[in-house]
């Protein structure tokens, strides 16, 4: 059971399930949930059977995220977020705190691979063919037995892209199956950090980045990022292109203010980017500005 095998358990369907259980105010039987989420259809006088896969896989996806309990009746384990944007926050938190053996742990590890691959050779992600890309990703994960099932394959790619895009971590492009651009997720996590460290204050960039790596462990300095960097044998002297590009974009959008203080030894260096419009080669401090919208 995982988000990548329960392919019909989409983010919207899982959120609809949570809202239904929340509105009911009590656990529901499977038939009741099916009646709401997958109602029977009639064609003239014939009743069309319910598509069981959609419901079963929606329940499976919700259980993968530890949102509902196992067994019957169907019972909520979390407080239902009031908006789908806040559901994305919840799903992200649940994925970040999975134990190492959980089958869904591959989702954020694969994302860390994309971050590292973009850092080493961003042009390598721009390819139409999926087989070569998926084979490269799967090759990072070792197998005990030669005939052991692949960790990542082309069937899992589409649901993987759907979920990580929903989390605000990137998108598919016409010339690539997926490109990592976590601007929205970084923005939301920085604002959560500012709730504790303060808005509109000049904060040490390195310290904030350390907090960010705890909330986004697949980015620079995070546990999953470090694990995957060791697997692929890649180490950069600057923060990644993906993270630096995200904070540069947020700086341009007026969400944050980055400052480089003269010739500072504490500065966090950014990689060179020919498309950068900020002119920043690094940052010493960051201000997370309060007067902006939290809407997704």
N, C-alpha and C positions, 0 to 999 in steps of 0.2 A: 504494500500500500504506500503510494507516494503521490505527490502532486504531478509527477512526470508520467505516471502510468494511469492515473485517474484523469484522463485527458478531457473528459466532459465536465469535470468539476472546475469550472471557470471561476475567476474572482467574483463576477457578478452573481453567479448562481450560489456560491458559498455565502455571499453577503445577504442575498435574498433569504436563504435558509436561516441565518442568524436573526434577521428582522422578523421572520415568521415566528420563531420560537420566543423572541422577546415580546412580541405583541400578544402571544398566547399566554404568557406569564406563568407557564407550567410546562413540564415535559409533554411531548406529543407522541402518539403512536405512529408507526411508519405509514399506515394507510391514510392517516390524517394529513401528514406532511405531503404524501404523494398527491392527495386530492387538491392541495393548494399549489404545489410546485409543478406537478406533472398531471394536470387534469385529463380525464378520459375524453376522447373525441368521438363523435358519431358521424358516420357517412351514410346518409339516408337512414336506413333502419339498422345498420351494422355498427357495433361499437368497436372502435380501434383500440387495441391494447396499449397500455402505457409504455413508453420507452424506458424500460427499467434501468438501462445503463446510465442514463443522465442522472437519475436520482441516486442510484448506488454510488456513482463516482463523485457526485457532489457531497454525499455523506463521507465518502472516503477522503476527499480533499479536506473537508472540515476536520476530520479526525487527524489527518496528517499534521495540521496546524494546532492540534490539541485545543480545538474550539468547542467540541462536543464530546460527551463521554461515549465509551464503547457500550454496545448492547442496547437494549430497549427498556423503556421508551427513550426517545431521542431527547437528550438533556444538554442544555448549555453549560459550559464550564467557564465562560468569560462574560464580562459585561459587554453588551452589543454597542458598538460605536454608533453615534448618531448620523454620521456621514460616511460615504464610501471612501473619502480621503482619509478619514481617521481609521477606517477598516484597513487601508493600506499600511498605516502606521502599526496597527496591531499585528497584521500578518508579518510585517518586517521584523517586529520584536520577537515573535514566536520562532521565526526561522533563525534568528541570530542566537537564540538560547538553546538550540537543539543539542542533544548529546552527540558525541563523536560517532557513535554507531548508527545513528538514525539515517535511514535511506534518503531522507530529504536533505541531508547535509551536503549532498553533491551540488545542490542548486547554487549556493553562495560560493562554493569552491570553484565551480565552473566560472562564475562571475569574476572571481579573483584572477582566474587564468586570463580572461579577456582583458582585464586591467593591465596585467603584466605583458600580454601579447601586444597591446596597443602601445605600451611603453617601449618595447624592444623594436617593433616594426609595425606602426599603425597601418601602413599600406597593405600589410598581409591580411588584414581583416576584410578588405574590400575585394570580395570575390563572390561570384554568383553561385558557384557550385557548393553544395552543402556537405557532400561526402568527404571531401578532403579536409574541410574545417573540422567536422565531427571526429574524423579519425585522428587528427592532431590533438584534439581535446582528450579523447579517450586514451590516447597513448600515454598521457601523464599519469594515469591511474594504474598502478601495478596489479597484476593478477597472480594468485597463488598457483592456480592450475591454468594450463594453456587453453582449455575448453571452457573456462569460467565465463559467465555472462558478461557482456560489455557494460561498463559503468555508464557510458553515455553513447547514444546512437541517434540516427536521424529521426526516429519516431519521437524521441524525447525532446528534440530541439524546439519544435513548435510550442508545446506547453511551457517549456522553459522560458522562451522568449516572451510568451504571454504573461507569465507571472512576474518576471523581473522587470518588464516594461510597466506593469501595473504598480510595482513598488517604487517607480520613479527612478529606475537605474539605467535607462537607455531606451533604444528603439531599433526596429528594423529599418533598413534603408533600401532604396531600389537596387543598389549594387552590393549589398552585404546582408546576410541573414540577421545580423545584430551588431550594433555598435554601442559600446559602453559610454553613457553620458549621464552621470548620476546627479545632475544639477538640482532637480526637484527634491531628491532624497537628502542631499547634503543641506539644502536650504531648510528643510523641515527639522533635521537633526541639529543643525546649528541653532535654530530657534528654541529647541528643547534644551540645549546646553545653556543658552542665554537665560532661560527661566531660573537656572541655578547660579550662574556666574554673573548675570546682569546684562541688560541691554544698554546700548549706547556708551559702553565703557571700553577703554583701550585695554584689550586683553593680550597676553602673550600668545602669539600665533602657535608656537610649538606646543604650549600647554593645551590650547583649544584643539589642535590636531590630535593630541594624545587622547583627549576625551572623545573626539570623533571616531578614533580607531576602536574604541570600546563599543560604541554604538553601531559602527559600520566595520565589523572585523575583517571584511574582504578588501578594505582599502589600506593604504600605507600604514605600516606599524601594527595592523590588526593581526589577530591570531591566525585567521584563515589566509590572509595575504602572505604572512611570513611562511606558513606551511607550503603554500603553492609556489612561492618564490624559491624555496628550497627544492621543490620537486622539479621545477623547470630550470633551475640554476641561473637565475637572473637577479642581479642586484644593481640598483641605480644609485647614483650619487646625489640625486635630487628627489623631490617628491614626484610621484607619477604624473604623466601627462593628463591622465583622467582626472585626478584630484586637483591638480593645478588649473586645468581648464575649467573645472566646475567653480572654483573660488574666483577665478578671473571673471567668469561670466556673471557671478553674483555681485561682484564688485561693480561691473559695468551696469548692471540692472539696479544698482542703488540699494541692494538688500544688505550688503556688508561694506565695510571700508577697510581696505588693506593699506598698510603703511610700511615703507622701507626706510629705516632710520640710518642714513649716512653709511659709513663703512662699519657695519655692525657684524661682530663675530657670531651673534645669536640668530642671525637671519636664516630663515628656511629658504633654500634656493629652489627656484622654479626652473623647469627645463625650457629651452628656447622653443618658441612657437612662432612660425612665420605669420600666422593669422591672428596673433595676439594684438589687441587694441589698447591694452592697459599700460603697456610699457614697463610693467613690473617684472623684475628678474628674481623676485623673492619677496618675503614679508617678515617683518619683525612683530607687528601687532595687527590685531583685527578688532573691529567694532561691529557688533551685530545690531543692526538698527531696528528699533521697535516699531516705528511708524510705517509698517508695510503690512499687506494683507496676508493672512494665513490660508487663504483659500487655495485649493488645488486647481 
